[in-house]
Amino acid sequence: MCGKLRPLSAMDTTYPKKEKLKSRKLIDQLFAQGKSVSNYPIKLIYLNTELPIDVKIQAGVAVPKKNFKSAVKRNRIKRLLREAYRLNKHLVFNNSEATFAFLFLYLGKQMPRYPEIEKAMKGLLAQFAKKVDDGSSGRR
C-alpha cells in the first residue's frame, strides 16, 4: 500500500489493525474536543484529525462498566459494535476525503441483539455523513 489511500469497495469489509483506534492520546483528545452524533443506543464521537497511519478512519468501541458489570457482556456488545461497523463502514469511508478518529459508545442498559445494533449503526453512519457533508459545503 506504500502510503496511498485506496478507495474502499463495498466488498472490502475488513477491519485491520491499522484501522483500530488504540492511541490513548487520541482517545483523550476525542473526549476533550470531539463532536458527536447519536442514534440510540449508540453514540459516535468523532474528530477530524491527522492520523499517524495512512488510513482515512480509525475506530474504537466502548461500553461503560457502570451499565454492564460483567466483562463477558461488555465484550459481547463490543464485538457486535465492531461487526456492525465493519459491515457498514463503506457508507462513510468513500464519501470523505478527511481523516477521522471514531469512538462508538453503547448507551443502552439492556443486552442488545445484532439487528438492532446494525440498524442503529447504519442510521448513525448516515447521520455522520450528512453532518460532514453539511459542514464541508458550508465553508465554500
N, C-alpha and C positions, 0 to 999 in steps of 0.2 A: 504493500500500500504506500510506502515511501512518501509520507507527508501529504498525500492528496485525499481530499474528502470525496468519497464516491456517493452517488445518489443511492438511496435505499429502494429496492424494488419491493413490491408487495409480497413477493415470495421470500425475501430475506428477513426471516423472523428470528434472528439470533439475538442473544443478549450477552455479548462477550465481556470479558473482564474490563477492558478499557472503557466500556460504556457505563460501568458501575461507579457510583459516587462513593468514594472512600476517604477523601481528604477531610480531615477534621476541621481544618482552617476554612475550607469552602462550605462545609455544613454550618459552621458557626456564622459565617458571612450570610448564608441563606436565611437563617433565623433573624439576623440583625437587619438586613437590607432587602430581603426578598419580597416579591409581590405574591399574591395568592389568588387562586380560583377554587371554588368549592362546588362539589356536586355530591350531596350526601350519599353514602357515608365516607367519601374520600375527599381530601383536601390536597391540592397541589401547590407547593411553594416553589417558585421559580426565580431565577436570577440570570439576567443576561450578563455573561462573564467570559473572560478569556480562559479557555481550558488548556491545561498543560499538554494534553494528548490530542492528536488530530481526529477528533470526533465532534459531531455537532451537539450532542446531548449526553450528559452523564446523569444517570438517575439513581435514586436510592429510595428505600421504603422504610417506614417506621410505624410501629404500633405501640401505643402507650401502655406501660406496665400497670398504670393506675386502673385501666379498664379491663385488662386481661392479666391476671396474676400468673397464670400458667404459661411457662415458656413454650410448651408444646402448642398451645392455642395461638400465641403470638407468632410463632414460626409458621404455622399453617396459614395464617392470614397474610404474612409477608410473602409466602410462596404464591398465594392466589393473586396478590397485587402485582408481583413480578411477572407472572404468566399473562395476566390481562394486559400489562404494559407491553410485554414482548410481542404479543399478537396484534396489538393496535398501534404501535409506535409509528407505523407508516403514515398515520393520519397527520402527524406533525413533523416528521423527520424531513420530508422533501419540501415542505411548504415554507421553510425558514432558512435564511442564509446565516443568521446569527448563531452563536453558540450559547447554550443554556445549561444550567445546573438545575435538576428537578429533585424534589423530595415529595414523595407521596405519603400522606399521613392518613391512617384509618381512624375515623372519628366515631364509628358505631359502637354500641355497647353489647350487641349480640354477635355470635359467630355467624359470619356471612356464608352464603352459598356462591359458587362461582358465577352463575348467570347474573346475579345482582351486582357483583363486583365488576364484571365485564361491561354491563350496561352503564354503570356509573363511570367507569374508566373512559368509555367511548364519549360520553357526554362531557366529561372533564377535559379531554384532549381537544374536543371540538370547541369548547369554551376558550381554552388556551389559544388555539389557532386564531379564533375570531378576535380575541383581545390583542394578540400580537399584530395581526393584520391591521386592526384599527389604529394601534399605536404607531406603526411604521408609515401608514398612509397619511396620518395626521401631521407628520413632520415635514412633508414636502412643500 
